[in-house]
């Protein structure tokens, strides 16, 4: 059993999640799922109810820098994240 399923204090809406693979405690950094270097996580809560939604990896400073650098590269090159291309990346030069 994975750690995210073993937690007992979680948001009721998570019971309706049909694909448990969508809920991760790892951070997606530069194309890889990454755990905290210290194996630590922090709680994410619903601001409306205060209920726990999930726990996510608490990255250290080096891991955070790696993540922001990778995101910067992805956005600079029109990464697939948002379905949009970076300005000037279209073949005809229009936006």
C-alpha positions in Angstrom: 0.0 0.0 0.0 1.4 3.4 -0.9 1.8 6.1 1.7 -0.9 8.4 0.3 -3.5 5.6 0.7 -2.4 4.7 4.2 -3.2 8.2 5.6 -6.4 8.3 7.6 -7.0 12.0 7.8 -8.0 13.1 4.3 -10.7 15.0 2.4 -14.0 13.1 1.8 -13.8 14.0 -2.0 -10.8 11.7 -2.3 -13.1 8.7 -1.8 -14.6 9.6 -5.2 -11.3 9.5 -7.0 -11.5 6.5 -9.3 -7.9 6.4 -10.4 -5.7 6.5 -7.3 -2.6 7.0 -9.4 -3.7 10.6 -9.9 -3.0 11.4 -6.3 0.8 11.6 -5.6 2.8 12.6 -2.7 5.8 13.1 -4.9 6.9 16.2 -6.8 7.2 16.1 -10.6 10.6 17.6 -11.3 12.3 17.7 -14.7 10.3 14.7 -16.0 10.6 12.5 -12.9 8.5 11.8 -9.8 10.8 13.0 -6.9 10.5 12.4 -3.2 11.8 14.9 -0.7 15.5 14.4 0.0 14.7 14.2 3.7 11.6 12.0 3.1 9.4 14.7 4.4 6.0 15.9 3.3 3.5 18.7 4.2 -0.2 18.8 4.5 -2.4 20.5 1.9 -5.8 21.5 3.2 -9.0 22.8 1.8 -9.3 26.5 2.8 -13.1 26.3 2.9 -13.4 23.4 5.3 -9.9 22.9 6.7 -10.0 19.2 5.7 -6.8 17.6 4.6 -6.7 17.2 0.8 -3.3 15.6 0.4 0.2 15.5 1.5 3.0 16.5 -0.9 6.8 16.2 -0.9 8.6 19.0 1.0 11.5 19.6 -1.3 14.7 21.1 0.0 16.3 24.2 -1.5 18.3 22.4 -4.1 15.4 20.3 -5.2 13.2 23.4 -5.4 15.8 25.2 -7.5 16.0 22.2 -9.9 12.2 22.2 -10.2 11.9 25.9 -10.9 14.8 25.7 -13.4 13.1 22.8 -15.2 9.8 24.6 -15.3 11.5 27.7 -16.7 13.1 25.7 -19.5 9.7 24.0 -20.2 7.8 27.3 -20.5 10.6 28.9 -22.5 10.3 26.2 -25.1 6.5 26.1 -25.1 6.1 23.1 -22.9 2.9 21.0 -23.0 1.7 22.1 -19.6 -1.0 24.6 -20.8 -1.6 23.7 -24.4 -0.2 27.0 -25.4 3.0 27.8 -27.2 5.6 30.3 -26.2 5.3 33.7 -28.0 7.1 33.5 -31.3 7.2 29.7 -31.4 4.7 29.4 -34.3 6.1 28.7 -37.7 4.5 31.8 -39.3 5.8 34.0 -36.5 2.3 35.2 -35.4 0.9 34.7 -31.9 
